[in-house]
Amino acid sequence: MRVDYQALATQIKALTEGETDAVALMATVACEVHHSDDRFDWTGFYRVTAPELMKIGPYQGGHGCLVIPFSRGVCGAAARTGEAQLVADVHAFEGHIACASSTQSELVLPVWTQDGRLLGVFDIDSDQPAAFTEEDSQQLSAILASVFSNAS
């Protein structure tokens, strides 16, 4: 099953309309995205909790890493650079943090508030190699921008 981004965006908008609490929004987005596509093996957020440091937020799937510094891994790279990280083979990514040995590919998107503050990153892992496309990155980034524009 491949994600229908138009239906996903509509569903998430309906579920999150009027909500501003970042954790509630993260929980809803993680759940909806996780169940929208069978490529998505682990789906969740890492929240900025201190300078250059993120801690796990709401997620779906097996256990995630509890703490990720901006200096390490794919999630750290997304937070550090402010750019999406589309990684076809996590084993070829220098400094990859193996939270789950089954992960083969990863897509990590920075999550911004309307005032330009980095809230955290949205991390999707797949147990399939090269599971993600530029379309996934663009469509999910648009959903995140819409949902978190008014987050507190």
C-alpha positions as CSV (number, residue, x, y, z in Angstrom):
1,M,0.0,0.0,0.0
2,R,1.4,3.4,-1.0
3,V,0.3,6.6,0.7
4,D,-2.4,8.7,-0.8
5,Y,-1.0,12.1,0.2
6,Q,-4.1,14.1,-0.6
7,A,-6.2,11.9,1.6
8,L,-3.5,11.9,4.3
9,A,-3.3,15.7,4.3
10,T,-7.1,16.0,4.5
11,Q,-7.3,13.5,7.3
12,I,-4.5,15.1,9.4
13,K,-6.0,18.6,8.8
14,A,-9.4,17.4,10.1
15,L,-7.9,15.7,13.2
16,T,-5.6,18.6,14.1
17,E,-7.6,21.7,13.2
18,G,-7.5,24.2,16.0
19,E,-4.9,22.3,18.1
20,T,-1.8,24.1,19.0
21,D,-0.1,21.8,21.5
22,A,3.0,20.4,19.8
23,V,3.0,17.0,21.5
24,A,-0.7,16.4,20.7
25,L,0.0,17.3,17.1
26,M,3.1,15.1,17.0
27,A,1.2,12.1,18.3
28,T,-1.6,12.5,15.8
29,V,0.8,13.0,12.8
30,A,3.0,10.1,13.8
31,C,0.0,7.7,14.1
32,E,-1.6,8.8,10.8
33,V,1.6,8.8,8.7
34,H,2.7,5.5,10.2
35,H,-0.5,3.7,9.2
36,S,-0.7,5.3,5.8
37,D,2.0,3.2,4.0
38,D,3.6,-0.2,4.6
39,R,7.0,1.2,3.8
40,F,6.9,3.1,7.1
41,D,8.4,0.8,9.8
42,W,9.1,3.5,12.5
43,T,7.5,6.9,12.4
44,G,8.1,9.6,15.0
45,F,9.5,12.8,16.3
46,Y,12.6,13.9,18.1
47,R,12.0,17.2,20.0
48,V,14.6,19.9,20.6
49,T,14.8,20.0,24.4
50,A,18.2,21.8,24.9
51,P,20.7,23.6,22.6
52,E,22.0,21.0,20.1
53,L,20.0,18.2,21.7
54,M,16.8,16.3,20.9
55,K,14.8,13.7,22.9
56,I,12.3,11.3,21.6
57,G,8.7,12.4,21.2
58,P,5.6,10.7,20.1
59,Y,6.2,7.7,17.8
60,Q,4.8,4.5,16.3
61,G,6.8,1.3,15.9
62,G,9.5,-0.3,18.1
63,H,11.7,1.5,20.6
64,G,13.5,4.6,19.4
65,C,16.7,6.2,20.7
66,L,16.0,8.4,23.7
67,V,18.5,11.2,23.0
68,I,20.1,12.4,19.8
69,P,22.6,15.2,19.7
70,F,22.6,17.5,16.6
71,S,26.1,16.2,15.9
72,R,25.1,12.6,15.3
73,G,23.1,10.5,12.9
74,V,20.6,11.3,10.2
75,C,18.2,13.1,12.7
76,G,21.1,15.2,13.9
77,A,22.0,16.1,10.4
78,A,18.5,17.3,9.7
79,A,18.4,19.4,12.8
80,R,21.9,20.8,12.3
81,T,21.4,21.7,8.6
82,G,17.7,22.5,8.7
83,E,17.4,20.3,5.5
84,A,15.5,17.1,4.7
85,Q,17.7,14.0,4.8
86,L,16.7,11.3,2.3
87,V,18.9,8.3,2.9
88,A,18.6,5.3,0.6
89,D,21.1,3.2,2.6
90,V,21.6,4.1,6.3
91,H,24.7,1.8,6.5
92,A,26.4,4.1,4.0
93,F,25.6,7.3,6.1
94,E,28.6,8.3,8.2
95,G,27.6,8.5,11.8
96,H,24.3,6.7,11.4
97,I,22.8,5.8,14.8
98,A,21.3,2.3,14.7
99,C,18.3,2.5,16.9
100,A,16.9,-0.5,15.2
101,S,19.0,-3.1,13.3
102,S,16.2,-3.6,10.8
103,T,16.3,-0.1,9.4
104,Q,17.6,0.1,5.8
105,S,16.6,3.6,4.7
106,E,15.4,6.8,6.4
107,L,13.7,10.1,5.7
108,V,14.1,12.9,8.3
109,L,12.4,16.2,7.9
110,P,13.0,19.3,10.1
111,V,9.8,20.6,11.8
112,W,9.5,24.4,12.1
113,T,7.1,26.7,13.9
114,Q,5.6,29.6,12.0
115,D,8.2,32.0,13.6
116,G,11.1,29.9,12.3
117,R,12.0,28.0,15.5
118,L,13.1,24.4,15.0
119,L,10.7,22.3,17.0
120,G,12.4,19.0,16.2
121,V,12.6,16.5,13.4
122,F,10.1,14.0,11.9
123,D,11.9,10.6,11.4
124,I,10.6,7.8,9.2
125,D,12.5,4.5,9.0
126,S,12.0,1.7,6.6
127,D,13.1,-1.9,6.7
128,Q,13.3,-1.6,2.9
129,P,16.3,-0.2,1.1
130,A,15.8,3.0,-0.9
131,A,12.2,3.2,0.3
132,F,11.7,7.0,0.1
133,T,11.4,9.4,-2.8
134,E,11.7,13.1,-3.2
135,E,7.9,13.1,-3.5
136,D,7.6,11.6,0.0
137,S,9.9,14.4,1.3
138,Q,8.0,17.2,-0.4
139,Q,4.5,15.9,0.4
140,L,5.3,15.2,4.1
141,S,7.2,18.5,4.5
142,A,4.0,20.3,3.2
143,I,1.9,18.4,5.7
144,L,4.3,19.2,8.6
145,A,4.4,22.9,7.6
146,S,0.6,23.1,7.7
147,V,0.2,21.2,11.0
148,F,2.9,22.9,13.0
149,S,2.6,26.5,11.8
150,N,0.6,27.4,14.9
151,A,2.2,24.9,17.4
152,S,3.3,26.1,20.8
